[in-house]
Amino acid sequence: MSSVSSLLSRPATWFHRAGRPGPSRWNTWEPPRADVLGVARTLTSATRVVDVMHLLRSEDGIEKYYTVNPGSAFADGLDSYLSGLGINVLSWEEATRRSFDLAVSCSVHPTMRRLRAPLMVLPHGAGYNRLVTESTGEAAVPAGLSRRELMWRGKVVPKAIGVSHREQIDRLAESCPEAVPYAVPVGDWCFQRITASMAHRDRYRSRLGAVDGRRLVVVHSTWSEHSLLGRHPELPLRLVTSLPADEFAVAAVLHPNVWARHTPAGVLERLGAAMDAGLMIIPPQEGWRAAVVAGDWVVGDHGSTSFYSAAADRVTLLAATGLDELDPLSPAAAFGRGAPRLDPEGDLLAQLLDAAGRHDPAALRPVVDGQLRSVDTSGEVTRARMYAFLAGRGVRPPSQAPRPLPVPPPEPVRGPSVTAYDVTGAHDPRGAVEVRRRPLVAGHHTRALGFYAVTTEETHPHWPHAAEVLARTVADAEVAALDWIADAASRYENLNVLVARLDETRCLVRLRGGGQLEARTERAWGARRPPLDPVLLGSAVNIRLTDPERSADLADGLTLRTGEWSVRVAFTPPAPSGR
């Protein structure tokens, strides 16, 4: 989704309620031999069970259905999600009336005993870690491994309990020993798909703005008062306003329960100021896995997405550990105790750079290996266990292991373009102009670090009049660039530099005193011509002109540098009159 409105207005696809199959003569393919039911309880478990159900192939004679197990506090959004997938959806009442050859769920609840099918349950995150006494009835047993969830009248309800590591079986033996014979180490199909997507990193990074030297910081927050957002709700805003905009892109991944509990409109409203400063929001249905692949840093908490990011060797900093709601014996708790910390009130840029310099992927490897095991064979093992339930119906398992497909590219929700920056800069020893722009957000900006650079779309009552750089970023404007620059120069006497975009790689520049130049980026052999940001160009020119030793050599061009990225800009004066 590329806009706020597209996230709030879900697809208009009607919510299909599947009935019993009609006569076989209506079929194009042979009638199915086996029926399998995917059971969703929350949006988190729904996305995971849909992913797992892809391991079952329709061409093997399998008909797939889905239903929602009602009663979760986080069920909002499930109907619209399932309705957009074009799948067979049954009401819970119909699902419990019919018989199936297998039911698969990535969550477990006592009411699932009503299903007339052998039940296979799998985790909907990285293992079983969180203490949820409302579900388990026990203060020290994580959700998914408790007696209340797994047993009914002395019998174990699931016929298979998938775990990502044998360590979870050891904890299951303590909490519900009767269930141990049903436990199956299946690895983690979700993480197997993440690792299979690494070759698409550049594509994902481009979607998330990590181009032209920008590195990607992904903020991960699970749900509850112990989460990153619960403990530090202003951290996303602090990140996007503290990190130089030309060196960092920042995206946020929020647990689907946050969206379900607080509504999409509520989430986007709470993060509105950060989005105004450039924060991208990953929708809850999909995109977080691509963000794990694309990211350079993860600023997170005890949620599974932070854990997966660390497992993918991303530079990891925790702003919240969640130890108050984790099984202390779980790998997630070990992760919370052992991962590097971020001080949300400290110098965020310095902490990120320091963490990158100290990063050792091997440091968290023992913790990761204690939660994720046999990832490369997870799809094969999980599918084999599911097909074993269908053997009596004549369904044969495929001869080849499943090939994990790359995850879909992210479609982040973005706010409006940033229209005002606080700019600092200097000249490096080689003569390049180093520029650092930090977004300005009304109500959250206290003091200027350097000078202001704004666009013509900025509506703050004071910033345009205090700015030293004004830029028009729209090339196809009503008023010609030369006319606009002349008019703006007469209206804003404080300006040092005015810039009007001509196209993606050229701008018109007017300097204090009336001098005008046309700027264009230079292209190295074998490389594309870099784009030219009018605000960035104006900022660099302003820095150059405020240096008395270098102000005279602008006609010779300049090298503009932001972090590790640089571009050479050439300037052309207007042709002499009459030529």
C-alpha positions, 0 to 999 in steps of 0.5 A: 500500500502506497498511501494512508487511504489505501491502507484504511480502505481494504479490498472490496472483494466480497467475503466468500463463504464456501459451501459444500462442493457441488457435483463433480461434473462441474470440476475442471480438475479431478475432485479433491481427495482430502480437505484441509482447514486452516484456522486463524485466530488473530491477524498474526496467526492468519498470515502465518497459517496462510504461509504454511498452507502453501506447502500443501499443493492443490495438484496433489488432490487437496482442497483448502479452506479457512476459518476464524476461531472466534474470541480473540481480543486481536481479531479485528481485521481478519475478515478483510484480510481473508476476503482479499485472498480469494480463498475458501472461507467458512464460518466457524459454525460451518467449520465445526459442522464439517469433517476435515482430514487435517486442521492447521493452526498457528495458534492454539485455543481450547475451543479448537477441540470442536473441530472434527479433524486432527489438529496440527498447531505451529507457533506464529512467531519465533518459538513459544516465549510470551507469558499470557496468563489470560490464555494459559492460566499459569504465570510461568508457562508461555502461551502455546505450551500450557496445559489449559490450551493443549488439553481437554478432559484429560486428553491432548487436543492437537495431534501434532505440535510443531516446535522450532527447536527441541529446547521447546520440547524440554519446556513442554515436558515441564508444563504439559508432559502428556503433550510431549509425544505429539511434539515435532521439531519442524524448524521455522518455515517463515525464517526459511523464506526470509533467508531465501529472499536475501538475493532480493535485498537490493529490490527491497531496499529500493522500495524502502528508500535505502538508495544513494548511500542511505542505510536502513534502520527498521524499528520493530515493536511488538504489542503490550505495555512492555514493548518498544512503543509501550515504553518509548512511544516517541522513539520513532519520531526521535529517530527520524528527526535525529538521523541525517535524512540523506544518510538514513531511511527509517521504517517501522514494523508494528505487531499486528496486535497493535493494529487490531487493538488500536485500529489502523487509523489510530496507529497512523494518527499516533505516528503522524508526526514521525511520518511527516518527518519521513518514517515509513510504516510497514502494513501488518499483513506483509512487508516485515520480512522484506524489511528484515532482509533490507535492513542494516540496523534493527531497533527493537524489543523482545518481539519475534521480528526483532529476533528474526532480524538478529538471526539474519545478522542485522546490527541489533539494538533493543530499546525494550527487553520485555523480560517482565512478560517472557518465560525466563527460560526461553531463548527470547528472554536470553535474547533480551538479556544479551542483545545490545541496548539502545538508550532512547534519550541518548545520542541516537546517531552515535549509538547506531554508528558505535553498534555497527562498529562493534557488531559481531554476528557471532555474539548472538548466534548461540541465542539464535541457535537455541530458538531456530534449528534446521531452518534449511529443511523446515519446509520439507519437514513441516510438509511431510508431517502434514501430508502424513495425515492425508496418506489415508486419503490417497494423497502422496507427498511430493517427491521434491522438497518445497522451494521457498519463494522470496517474500513479496516486496514491501509496500510502505505507507508514507506520509507527505514529503518533508518540506523543512530541514535543519541543515549543518555542514562543512568542507572536507579536506578534499574540498567536498561539501558535506551536508546533513539535513534533519527534518523539522516537525512543528511542535517538536523542534526546539533549537536550530543546529544550523540553518533552515532549508525549506520548500515552497510547500512548507506552511509553517508561519515562521520557518520560510521567513527564517530560512536561508534556502528556498527550493521549488521541488516541482518541475512541471510548475505553472510559473516558469523557473526564471519567473518564480525565482525572480518573484521569490527573491523579491519576497524573501530578502533573507534568502541566500539561495533559491533553487527551482527544479528543472528536471530530475538531474538539473536545477536553476540556482539564484544566489544572493546578489542576483547571480544565476546558474544552471546546475546539473549532476555529472555522470561517471562512465558506466554509471547512471546520472544521479538525481539532483535534490533541489533542497540538498543542492541549495543547502550545499551551495549555501554552505559553500558560499558561507566559506570565504575561502571557497565562495569564489570557485562555485563556477568550477563546480562542487562535490556534494557529499552525504555520508559515504555517498557523493555526487559531482555537480557542474554549474553553467552561467547564463549565455551572454545576451544576444547569443 
